[in-house]
Amino acid sequence: MFHEIHACQHADAPTLVLSSGLGGSSRYWADDLPILTRDYHVVVYDHAGTGRSPAALPDGYSIKHMALELLELLDSLAIQRCHFIGHALGGLVGLELALLRPQLLQSQVLINAWSSPNPHSARCFSVRRKLLLNSGPEAYVQAQALFLYPADWIAANTERLAADEAHALAHFPDTENLLRRIQALETFDIEADLARIDTPTLLIANRDDMLVPWQRSQHLAEQLGNTRLVLLEYGGHASSISDPLPFHRALLDFLSAKA
């Protein structure tokens, strides 16, 4: 599985493991790396079957499979303790890690994540699947910004989005792999196991997220122990890109308290 280790100048710095959302690409975190590597060693990776991690994903592929793949990678790197940061699907991977190997996690940060299906997100993923199957990758990629960012940010960042979309099309995943990853999202449900998770957790959610209602993070905050919820007012589903300062402030305040 493709991965990169971005080392901090302090040899004894803690390690952060970053896991991206449905797209699965480590490129999602590019804007965050200069800030995070000031005080942390940072591991990023392309999920199996995406980007530079070629794989044929099996029928019945699940979030648990993704967590086990990440554990295999971390074991190969001899990482026994880390802070985990996951965006959307990546946050679901974090919840599975907290069940599979809680001793690995010094803390976890779950960004616009959820613990079970909800009707609104199900509608959004259904639309994305139909775009992929009926209109093809170009329409799927072009629509992605509508799910990720506020309208005014999209209008003000047309050149960046054009470059991002060209890169996404050039590295578009196998259709069957993408469909199996969408199905894994749609079927993820660990409500019955939430009480078992005691990892120190920061939940970051955006009130203007049009893909995942912020109340899904509120629900997690009510069900998990040892948890803090930060609600951001602006930025949509991917506010680490569209409005990074409040996002980084919440993230770094939490991590510094858990060092």
C-alpha positions in Angstrom: 0.0 0.0 0.0 1.5 3.3 -1.1 2.4 5.5 1.9 4.6 8.4 2.8 6.3 9.3 6.1 6.8 13.0 6.6 9.3 13.3 9.4 9.4 16.1 12.0 12.7 17.6 12.9 12.2 16.3 16.5 13.1 12.6 16.4 11.0 11.8 19.5 7.9 13.6 18.1 4.5 11.7 18.3 3.2 10.1 15.1 0.0 11.1 13.3 -1.7 8.7 10.9 -4.0 10.4 8.4 -6.8 8.6 6.6 -8.8 10.3 3.8 -12.4 9.9 2.7 -14.1 8.1 -0.1 -11.5 9.1 -2.7 -8.8 7.4 -0.6 -5.9 9.6 -1.7 -3.1 10.8 0.6 -3.2 13.9 -1.6 -6.2 15.1 0.3 -3.9 16.1 3.2 -1.4 18.1 1.2 -2.4 21.5 2.7 -2.2 20.2 6.2 1.3 18.6 6.1 3.4 21.9 6.5 1.5 22.6 9.7 1.3 19.1 11.2 5.0 18.3 10.5 6.2 21.1 12.7 5.5 19.0 15.8 4.6 15.5 14.5 5.8 12.7 12.3 3.0 12.2 9.8 2.0 9.1 7.9 -0.3 9.4 4.9 -1.4 6.6 2.6 -3.5 5.8 -0.4 -6.3 3.3 0.5 -6.2 -0.1 -1.2 -7.8 0.1 -4.6 -7.2 3.8 -5.0 -4.5 6.1 -6.2 -1.1 4.4 -6.1 -2.3 1.4 -4.1 -3.6 -1.0 -6.9 -5.9 -3.8 -5.7 -9.0 -5.6 -6.8 -11.4 -5.2 -3.9 -13.5 -8.2 -3.1 -17.3 -8.5 -2.9 -18.5 -7.6 0.6 -15.6 -5.2 1.1 -16.1 -3.3 4.3 -14.7 -0.6 6.5 -13.3 -3.3 8.7 -11.3 -4.6 5.7 -9.9 -1.1 5.3 -8.9 -0.9 9.0 -7.2 -4.3 8.8 -5.3 -3.2 5.7 -4.1 -0.1 7.6 -3.1 -2.2 10.6 -1.0 -4.4 8.3 0.8 -1.2 7.0 1.4 0.2 10.5 2.8 -3.1 11.7 5.2 -3.2 8.7 6.3 0.3 9.8 6.7 -0.8 13.5 4.2 1.9 14.6 2.9 0.8 17.9 1.3 4.0 19.1 -0.1 7.0 17.2 -2.7 9.7 17.0 -5.2 8.9 14.2 -7.0 11.5 12.1 -9.7 10.4 9.7 -12.0 12.4 7.4 -15.4 11.0 6.7 -14.8 7.4 5.5 -11.4 7.7 7.2 -13.1 8.5 10.4 -15.1 5.2 10.1 -11.7 3.4 9.7 -10.7 5.1 13.0 -13.7 3.7 14.8 -12.9 0.2 13.6 -9.3 0.7 14.7 -10.5 1.7 18.2 -12.4 -1.6 18.3 -9.7 -3.8 16.7 -6.7 -2.5 18.5 -7.4 0.2 21.1 -3.9 0.1 22.5 -2.6 1.6 19.2 -4.5 4.8 19.5 -3.2 7.6 21.8 -6.2 9.6 20.5 -8.4 9.9 17.4 -9.9 12.8 15.5 -13.0 12.0 13.5 -14.0 14.7 10.9 -17.6 14.6 9.7 -17.9 11.0 10.5 -20.8 8.7 11.5 -21.6 5.4 13.1 -24.6 4.2 11.1 -26.5 5.0 7.9 -28.8 8.1 7.7 -31.3 8.9 5.0 -29.7 12.1 3.8 -26.2 10.7 3.2 -27.8 7.6 1.7 -29.5 9.9 -0.9 -26.2 11.6 -1.6 -24.3 8.4 -2.1 -27.1 7.0 -4.3 -26.8 10.1 -6.5 -23.0 9.7 -6.8 -23.4 6.1 -7.7 -25.9 6.9 -10.5 -23.6 9.7 -11.8 -20.8 7.2 -12.0 -22.8 4.5 -13.7 -25.0 6.6 -16.0 -22.8 9.6 -16.8 -19.3 8.4 -16.2 -16.2 9.5 -14.3 -16.1 13.1 -15.7 -19.6 13.9 -14.3 -18.8 12.1 -11.1 -15.6 14.2 -10.5 -17.3 17.4 -11.5 -20.1 16.9 -9.1 -17.7 16.1 -6.2 -17.1 19.8 -5.3 -20.8 20.3 -4.8 -20.7 17.7 -2.0 -17.5 18.9 -0.5 -17.4 22.7 -0.4 -19.6 25.8 0.1 -21.0 27.4 -3.0 -19.0 30.7 -2.5 -15.8 28.8 -2.1 -16.4 26.9 -5.3 -17.1 30.1 -7.1 -13.8 31.7 -5.8 -11.6 28.7 -6.5 -12.3 27.6 -10.1 -8.7 27.3 -11.1 -7.8 25.1 -8.1 -10.9 22.9 -8.7 -10.1 22.5 -12.4 -6.6 21.3 -11.5 -7.9 19.0 -8.8 -10.5 17.6 -11.2 -8.0 17.0 -13.9 -5.7 15.1 -11.4 -8.7 13.1 -10.2 -9.7 12.1 -13.7 -6.1 11.1 -14.6 -6.0 8.9 -11.5 -9.6 7.7 -11.4 -10.0 4.4 -9.6 -11.5 1.2 -11.1 -15.2 1.6 -11.2 -15.9 -1.7 -9.4 -13.5 -0.7 -6.6 -15.2 2.7 -6.2 -18.7 1.0 -6.1 -17.5 -1.4 -3.4 -16.1 1.5 -1.3 -19.4 3.3 -1.6 -21.2 0.2 -0.5 -18.9 -0.1 2.5 -19.9 3.4 3.5 -23.6 2.7 3.0 -23.6 -0.4 5.1 -21.3 0.7 7.9 -23.1 0.3 11.3 -21.3 0.0 14.6 -24.0 1.4 16.9 -24.0 -1.8 19.0 -20.2 -1.4 19.6 -19.9 2.3 20.4 -20.0 1.7 24.2 -16.8 -0.4 23.9 -14.8 2.6 22.5 -12.9 4.6 25.1 -10.2 6.2 23.0 -9.8 9.9 23.6 -11.7 11.4 20.7 -12.2 14.8 19.1 -15.2 15.1 16.8 -15.1 17.9 14.3 -18.3 18.6 12.3 -19.5 21.4 10.0 -23.0 22.8 10.3 -23.0 23.5 6.6 -21.9 20.0 5.6 -24.3 19.0 2.8 -23.1 15.4 2.6 -23.2 14.3 6.3 -25.5 16.1 8.8 -23.6 17.5 11.7 -26.0 15.7 14.0 -24.2 12.5 13.2 -21.2 13.8 15.1 -23.4 15.0 17.9 -24.8 11.4 18.1 -21.3 10.0 18.3 -20.5 12.5 21.1 -23.5 11.3 23.1 -22.6 7.6 22.6 -18.8 7.6 23.0 -17.0 8.2 26.3 -14.0 10.5 26.6 -15.1 12.7 23.7 -15.1 16.4 22.7 -17.3 17.8 19.9 -16.3 20.9 18.0 -18.9 22.4 15.6 -17.6 24.6 12.9 -19.9 27.1 11.2 -18.4 27.2 7.7 -16.4 25.0 5.3 -18.8 22.3 4.2 -17.7 18.6 4.2 -14.0 19.4 3.5 -13.3 22.5 5.7 -9.7 21.6 6.2 -9.3 22.8 2.6 -12.0 25.4 2.3 -11.6 27.1 5.7 -8.4 25.7 7.3 -7.7 28.1 10.2 -10.6 27.1 12.5 -10.0 23.4 11.6 -6.3 23.5 12.4 -7.0 25.4 15.6 -9.4 22.8 16.9 -7.1 19.9 15.8 -3.9 21.3 17.2 -5.5 22.3 20.5 -6.7 18.8 21.0 -3.5 17.1 20.0 -1.3 19.3 22.2 -3.5 18.4 25.2 -3.0 14.7 24.4 0.8 14.8 23.9 
